[in-house]
Amino acid sequence: MHVLILGGTTEARRLAGLLHGTPRLTVTSSLAGRVTSPRLPPGEVRIGGFGGAEGLAGWLRDHRVDALVDATHPFAGTMSFHAAAAATTAGVPLLALRRPGWQPVDGDVWHDAASLEQAAQLLPALGSRVFLTTGRMGLGAFAALTDQWFLVRSVDPPEPPHPPRTEVLLDRGPFTLAAERELLRRHRIDVVVTKDSGGAATAPKLTAAREAGLPVVVVRRPPVPEGVPEVPDPDEAARRVRALLPPAN
């Protein structure tokens, strides 16, 4: 049996590790290739796009894939729709592994935004020193903000355009609460912008912001395909995949 994991996330790597070495199961992980030095999961790995839903469907057929797991980033919305369409076309069962989103707790000062553009519109009323943690892409949404100073944290250098007053911090999680507290203090941050990525690796910034009483602009997740079975953690995903294994002779 051959399973393809659409990955690039901590959960995808964890799932590949759980499944790797399972008798009669071949695991291939696919990475988009947007990060210069990705953390590679166990098992076989391919890097690069498929050429849309049709290309992915062809890959599933050509490589005799028996199960597809969409474990992409919560904001890789287009890929999730391609996965659903390709799975239907190729007749391959699809499972979505999606980490739960963050939920506000007492003391949080969150402002919801439906997009990066809406997040940018909210900032002038919230602060002037912005900790921007939405990744290296899409910074053009903030490029017109000349009164704000931005600390942009990303794994790789951000793509232009970006705000004129920007300092880039290249770093990769997980991040500790102590380090996030110090970062906010040292850079005199007064507002945080984040995507609702979920997970523990980058959550300490939310705790640090809450402790400091800072507003946080949270960009909500894009829609996902309807009707796709979904699990919240790699252990359950591994159990579902193993359940598809045919009986041993």
HELIX and SHEET records of a PDB file:
HELIX    1   1 THR A   10  LEU A   19  1                                  10    
HELIX    2   2 GLY A   52  ASP A   62  1                                  11    
HELIX    3   3 GLY A   77  ALA A   90  1                                  14    
HELIX    4   4 LEU A  116  LEU A  122  1                                   7    
HELIX    5   5 LEU A  123  ALA A  125  5                                   3    
HELIX    6   6 LEU A  139  PHE A  142  5                                   4    
HELIX    7   7 LEU A  177  ARG A  186  1                                  10    
HELIX    8   8 PRO A  204  ALA A  212  1                                   9    
HELIX    9   9 PRO A  234  ARG A  242  1                                   9    
SHEET    1   A 6 GLU A  44  ILE A  47  0                                        
SHEET    2   A 6 THR A  26  LEU A  31  1                                        
SHEET    3   A 6 HIS A   2  LEU A   6  1                                        
SHEET    4   A 6 ALA A  67  ASP A  70  1                                        
SHEET    5   A 6 LEU A  94  LEU A  97  1                                        
SHEET    6   A 6 GLU A 230  VAL A 231  1                                        
SHEET    1   B 6 VAL A 109  ALA A 113  0                                        
SHEET    2   B 6 PRO A 215  VAL A 219  1                                        
SHEET    3   B 6 VAL A 191  LYS A 195  1                                        
SHEET    4   B 6 ARG A 129  THR A 133  1                                        
SHEET    5   B 6 TRP A 149  SER A 154  1                                        
SHEET    6   B 6 THR A 166  LEU A 170  1                                        
END                                                                             
